[in-house]
Amino acid sequence: MVAIEEEDAEIAFSASQQALLAALVALLADEREHDSLRTASRKTEVLLADAGLRPAQIGPILGKKPDTVRVAINRARQAAAKSAKKLSESKGE
């Protein structure tokens, strides 16, 4: 069992619950990755990382190597920072 602390309450997930949660995340990530009509502002890797998953956990969900995930996250965050900087410069801030 894995315990996750949320404020003062503890929530424990059994192995079967963890497997079910991982499967649901994988399905949602797959749908997001293959939706050709979307214009996502953030990569799936970044969304999952921001949700608290590590590249070693994200890789199997997306069918990618953890190092590939790590690079994608770093590049996406660098691009977002660059865009934010350009936006603030264009506003004269």
Residue, then its C-alpha position, 0 to 999 in steps of 0.5 A: m500500500v502507498a500512503i499519500e498525505e493530503e494536509d492532515a488526512e492520509i489516503a491509502f491506495s491498494a495495489s489494485q487501486q494504483a493499477l486502476l488509476a494508472a490505467l485511467v491516466a494512461l487512457l486519458a493521456d493516450e486520448r489527449e496525445h492522439d486527438s488531432l483536433r486539439t491545440a494544447s497549450r501544454k504537453t501531456e508530459v508537463l501536465l502529468a509532471d505538474a500533477g506530481l508524477r516523475p518521468a519514470q512514471i510518465g514514460p510507461i504511461l506514454g510509451k516513452k523512455p523516462d529520459t525522453v520524457r525528462v527532455a520533453i518536459n525541460r524543453a516545454r518549460q523552457a519554451a513556455a518561459k521564453s514565450a512568457k518573457k516575450l509576452s512581458e517584453s511586448k507589453g512593456e513590463 
